[in-house]
Amino acid sequence: MAESVIGIWNLALLAAGGRGSVSSETDKGREPDLCRLWYPLVRDSILKAASWPCSRAYSRLGLLSTRSSAEALWTPADPSPTWLYAYAQPTDMLAPRYLTTYARFDRAKFNGSPCIMTNEAQAILHYSAREDDVTNWDTGLENAVIHGLASAMTMPLTGKRTLARDNREAANETILLAQTEIANESDDHFEALPSWVQARGYDQLPVATKFFWPYTSFAIGSS
């Protein structure tokens, strides 16, 4: 385990084929500049890509607006058409996962701010939160971030496209393993078939009973 941001940076530099190392987050030079540039983007992208245990969170959503019924005439002060409720997103949310009732929902803007739209009253959201403390990370998350950061820095440091691709693929393999493990935690049926369920070998949409927000893969450093 790296046990620190600097440890992750140096392991990523090594994986990227860099020749230098970093001793503090305020170091000057090409390597620390690249680490500072890419690390927050890579970390958040990978935290979004799977429901890592350290970033799992729940929140009773704050109500922003309600429409009286689905048949009521829509106005700009209402939630998006087809939805009855608009809720504020949790401030530390990176990606939604599901409502505790597994009802459908969507993400949109309301009065200029991102929000959750749904027909569920008093909604409680399970989501992935930003987790900055690397000592809370499990080994899979750490490895994915190391290889993801390496993939973003390889081209600027060495120009080796194959190495950049290999690091990106290593990050996505770790992410896919985490997605698959989560999919195997239960035998629930899904209304929307996320990519992490497809990893279990499903190729058809199962019985429509529960809605999960789909995951994404890691794509930073794809040059």
Phi, psi and omega in degrees: 000137181288322175066007176197159177298319180298320177300317178295317179301314183291322176294324177292319177298320178296315180294333180276355181083017179287156182258343182260177176220170183238136179254340177207162182288351180253009178303153175258148176133172184299311183297307179295328177297317179294320178298314180296325181292313191265332188304310181299322180292316180294313181304310183292322179298319181283326174298327177289335193281345179205161180272072180297137184307321185290343184249006180288131182213159177231148178209134169282117190287143178279126184286131178256322183199151178227138170258140190297324178198164180295337182270350183294147179298127183284140174229162180299342178278354181268165168301168179306148178308142183085350179245146181267332186231141171243127182239147174288140176286148172302140186294335181259013184283131170262321180206138174283156176243300178194156169282150184295342174267358182063024177286157177292151174206170178218163175252138181203186174251143175223120185052038175085359182242147178294143182210173176252126177253134180199170173260010183269123177282146178051052187290140173242125186252132167267130186211170173261125181260158174292128178238104183275336185279105185290343178290345176270353184284147171274172186297322180298314179299315180299314180297320180296318179293319179301310181289326176295317178294320178299320181296325180287331185262348186298311181298312177298328183275318188232342183073014183268100183296321181296319179293320177299316179295317180298320178292320178296318179294323177297319177297315182290329175296319178293320178297315180298321178298317179295318178298319181292318179299320179293319179297329182276357180291337180212168178251030181296152172270148185242142176280317174251134185268099181287162180298329182286342172277324177302332179298340179277357177106003178287139175232006177228152179288123180282185182304134185281102179227327185223144183248127175238140175288132185291147173278168174235166175263172179272128185234352181297139180082030186269008181297000000 
